[in-house]
Amino acid sequence: MPRKWLALALAIVIAAGVLGIFGSRGGSSPAQEAPVQEEPGALEPVTAGNAEELLDKLTTEQKVGQLFFVRPEALDPNRTPEEAEDPAGPGVTQADPALQNTLQQYPVGGFVLFGKNLESPDQLSQLMDTLSRNAAVPLLFSVEEEGGAATQVAGRPGFSVPTLESLADIGATGDPAQAQAVGQTIGTYLRELGFQLDFAPVADVNTNPNNTVIGDRAFHSDPEQAAMMVSAAVDGFHQGGVACTLKHFPGHGDTAQDSHYGYASSDKTWEEMRTCELYPFQAGIAAGADAVMVSHITTPNATSDGLPASLSYEMITEKLRGELRFQRLVVTDSLAMEAITDSYSAAEASLMAFQAGADVLLMPADLGEAYDALLAAVQDGTISQERLDESVLRILQLKENYGLIS
């Protein structure tokens, strides 16, 4: 081969090696190396004057995304779904470029933040701002801040907010003004920190001494006393400036099991629930509660489908929506809890909960699987556009009510 052609061939081989055409010798190949993530540009927001106008401007993909409220860890591509939903795992405290890119791929409606996501008010504000810049539709930020020991913010280093008594201590006073004050205090500091929704107050009636999950998180063991306190707390949250959620419908206070860790049930009939468990929920609904969280307990004597309440059309649409006439936001309890994951995939649980009448699908065990299943169900007609719009509008209306859409 002439020298000039040999030189040319050698140059081509060298260039090909640099470009990765022939792979690399030793170590990871370029296909195996993690790509350098560049911070994505801020998304252009979809603007509208009200919830109805905004709904009309959203794509189907954006509408499906609105149904999901997730932990920030669920959007971290470096974690498995199991790692993302592990409450003991490390928390996301800043949204890196990889997470931002995933948020643009899965345009969720909101985030649930836990203590492990919180270091200081400034860090929290920066996290919320970064997430919001990567969302075309305003994000709703929520937290579980009940009072007593069941808090994510109060008592955490870096946050100078009041530490409050348990709801049981408040309920024992018999003074609804104290329940109102607790709601207002929590609502005020959450609003100042940038939250719009609290998953509180607990509306369960703590009637089972063997109950390991509710206990002093409930106001009282007497349904009328609990109802009076719940109603006052709802007023307090609204005075503080945040939306509030009644939980855990239809009542987790009489169960001996914890649905975080598997099957939990109540043997009561619907008529028996009406004289006890439902009192505080009815009082909270009358007071204007923004949302109801449906639990995963099974109620074999109150419904005939044998399903957890969160997946039951009978419980959500026929009873909560129909008999109790609740027309605001219905939120599932976390779909990553073992009462669900022991029997259902993330896709199955999310689809069943939505078809049962839920609006917000909270923290599915695998966001990508759940999102893809809902989107496919809309695209193939299993879920109608009308049904999708119904739930998305409720979510957007809550955002509008708390200043996110104007």
N, C-alpha and C positions, 0 to 999 in steps of 0.2 A: 504494500500500500504506500502511495506517495506520502512524503512527510507532511505535506499540508493537509491531506485528507485524514491522516492519523491524528493530527493536532485538532482538527475539527471534530472528529469523533470523540476524542477525549473531552473536549469542551462540552459536548452535548451530554455525555455521561455525568460529568460534574454538575452541570445545571440541573439535570434530571434528579440527581440525588438531593440537591438543595430544595427542589420543589416537592420532593417526597414521592415522585412517580414510581421509583423502584423500592420504596420503603427505606428503612434505616437499619444500620448494622448495630445490633446490641441495643439494650434499653427498650423503651416503649416506642412503638411506631406512631407516626403522627395521628393516625386514626384513634389511637388509644390515649393520646395525651389530652388532658382537659383543655378545651379551647379557652382562650383569654376572653373573659366577658367584659364587653364594653357597656358602660352605663347607657341604657336606652334613653332616647329623648322623651320629654314629658308628653303625654298624650293630649291631643286637643280635646277639651271637654265637650260633651254633648250638652248644649245649652237649651233651656226652655224656661218659660215663666211659671209653669206649674207641673204637677205630676202627670196629668193627662197628656199635656203637650210633649213631655219628655218620653213617655211611653211610646208615642207614635213615631218617635225618631230612632228608637233603638232597633238594632238588628236582632234576629232570633238568637244568635250567639250571646249577645249582651243581655238579652232577657233571661236566658237560662242561667247565665252567670249570677244574676241578681238573686237567685234563689238560695245561694250558698253563702253562709257565714262560717268562716274558718279560722283556725289558728294561723298565725303567720308562718309557722313551721311547715304547714301543709303546702306552701309554695316554694319551699327550699328544695331545689333539685338534687342537692347533695344528701338528702335524707330519704330513707325508704318510708312508705306510708306508716309502717309500724313505729319507726323512730319519730316521725312527725307528730303522731298522736299519743306518744308516751308522755304522760304528765310529769314524770320524773326526769325526762331528758332535758338537755340544755335548751334555753329559750333564745329565740331570735330577738335581738335588741336593736339591730339596725338592718335595713333592707339593702342587701348588697345587689350589684347589677344582675346576678343570676336570678335572684328572687324577683327583682323588678321585671325581668323578661318573662318569668312564669306568670306573674300577675297580668301581664298584657295578653298572655295566651289564655288564661282562665280568668275572665273579668268578674270576679266574685262581687257580691253585693255588700259584704261587710266583713269585719274582723272581730274575733273574740280575743281579748288580751288577758293574760294571766300574770301572776306575780313575777314569774321568771322572765317576762318581757319588759319589766319595769325596773329602771335603775334610778331615774330622777325625772322631774317634770321636764327639764330641757331635753333629755334623751328621748322621752316619750313623745314630746312635740315633734322632734326631728323624725322619729320613726313614722308617726302619723302623716307628716308632711310628705315624706318620700313615697309612702304608699299611695297617698292621694294624687301625687303628680303622675303616677303611672296608672291611673284609672280614668277612663273617659266619663264614667258616671260617678257622682259623688259617693264615697264610701261611708258606711255607718260603722262607728266604733262602739263595741259593747264590752261589758265586763260583768263578772259575777261578784257583786258587792252587797252582801246581805246585812252586815253588822255582826257583832260578836266575833267569833273565831272564823266565820265563813266570809273572809274578805281577801281581796287581791291587792288592794292599795293601802288600807289602814294598817298601821303597824309595820309597814315595810320601810327599811332604811332609805332615806332620801326623800320621803314624802311626809310633809308636816300636815297631816290631817287627823281629825279626832278619832280616837279608838272608842267604840261604842259597846254597850252591853249587848248580850244575846237577845234575840227576839223573845225567847221564853222569859227572860228577866223583865223585859218591857211589858209583855203580856200579863205577867203576874201582878203588875201594879193596878190593872183594871182601868187605866187612864189612857184613852185613845189619843189624847194630846201628846203623849210621849211617843207613841207610834208615828204620829204625824211629824214630830220633831226629828225623829231618826230618819225618816224618808227625806225630809227637807235638807238635813245636814249632809246625808250621803249624796243626794241629788246635786246639791250646790257644789261640793268639791269635785264630783265627777264631771260636771259641766265645765268647770274651770280648767280641768285637765284635758278636755277635748272629747269626752265620751258623750254619746247621745242616748244610749240604751243601757239600762241595768237589768240583769236577769234576777230580779227581786221585785216584790217581797215573796217569801214562801207563804203559800196559802193552804198548806197542809194542816190537818188537825192531828196532833200527836197523840193518838189514842192507843197505840200498841207499845207497851213498855219494852218489848223485845226488838223494837225498830232500831237499827244501827245507823241509818242514813239520815234521818230527819232529826229526832231528838230536840235539842234546844234551838234548832234553826226555825222551829215553828213557834207561833205566838202562844198557843194554848192547846189544851186537850179538850176544851169545851168549844163546840162549833160556833155558838153565838158570840162568845168572847173573842175567838179567833177572827170571826167575820168583822166585828167592830174594829179590831186592830188593823186588819188588812185594808179596810176601806179608808181609815185614817192615813195609813202609810202611803196609799196611792195618791191621796191629796198632797202629802208631803213631797213625794218624788216630783210631782208636777210643779209644785211651788219652787222646788230646787232647780227645775229646768231640764229634767231628763225624762225619757220614756221609761215605763216600768213594765214588768212581766210577772204575771201570776203563775206560780208553779207549785207542784208538779201534777197537773190535771190527769185523771180525775181525783187524785188524792193518794199520796205515797205514805201517809202517816199511819196506816193500819197494816202495812206490810211487815213481815219479819225478815225479808230478804232485801239486799241492796242491788239494784239493777245495774250498778257500775260493774258488778262482778258476776252477773248471770241472771237467770230467770227470777222474776219477782211477781207476786200476784196478790190480789185481794179477792176474798170469797164473797164480798158483799153484793147484794143485788142493787140495781139502779135505784129502786125505791129506798133502800137503806142508805145509799149514798146521798140521796136527796135530803135526808134528815140529819146528815152529819158532814161528810166530806165536801159536799157541794156548796154549803153555806158560805164559806169565805170566798169561793170563786164567784158566786153570784153577787156578793157584796162588792168585790173588787171590780167586776164587770160594770155594775151599776155606778161605781165611782169613776169610771172612765179609763180603766187600765188599758194600756196600748197593745198588750200582747198577752197570750196565754201559752205557756210551755206545756206540751203534752209529754207525759212520762212514758216509759217502756213497760209499765206494769201490765200484766194480763188480768182481765176481769171476766172469768168464765161465767159468772152468774149475772153479769150486767150486759154482756154482748154475746152474740152467738157465733162470731167468726173465729174465736180462739186466738186472735192476734194481739200483740202488744198494742196498747192504746195508741201509740204514735203511728202505727201502720193500719189502724182500723177506721174504715169509712163509717161504720156504725158509731164509733165513739167521737170522731172529729166532726164529720159532716152532719150526721143525723142528730147527735146529742148536743155537742158543744155549739155547733152552728145553728142547728134546727131548734132543739128544745130550749137551750139557754140563750139563744139569739145573739151569740157573740159574732160580730162581723168584722172585727179588726184582725190583727196579725196572729196567726197560729204558727208557733215555732216548735219543732221537735226538740226533745232533749238530745244530747250528743249522740249521734249515730255511730260513734266509735265505742260506745259502752258495750260490755260483753252480753247484756241482755239482747242486743241486736246482732253483734258480730258472731256470736255462737251459732246463729241459725241462718243469717242472711249475708250475702255479699254486699259491698258498698253500693253497687248498681241496683240490686234488688231492693235494698232497704230504702234508698232514695226515691226510686220509682214508686214503690208501694206507699210511702209516706205522702208523696205529692198527690197520687191518685186518691188517697184517703181524705185529702183536703188540707194538708199542711201547706203553708206558704214558704217558710224558711226551713231549709234542710241544714241542720246545725252539725258542723264538724264531722262529715262522713269519714269513714275509715280510710278511704282512698279517693281524694278529690277528683283526680283525672278520670278514674273509672266511673264515678258517680255523674260527673258533668257530661261525659261522653254518652252515658246511657240516657240521661234526660234529653240531651240534644237530639239523639237518634230517635227517641220516642216522639218528639215534636215533629221532626222531619218526616217520619213515616206515618204520622197521623194518629198514633196511639194516644198522644196527648194533643188536644186541639189548641189552636192559637188562642181561642177564647178562654180556655182554662188557664193557659200560661199567662195571658194578659191580666186575668183576674188576680192572680197572686202577685205578679210584678207590680201592678198598680197599688196594691196594699203596701208593698214595701216602699215604693216611691212616695206614697202619701205620708208614710211615717217620716221619711227623710224630709219631705216638704214641711211637715208640722214642726220639725226641730231644726229648721233653718238651713238645710243642706241644698234645697232647691228653691230658687226665687227668681 
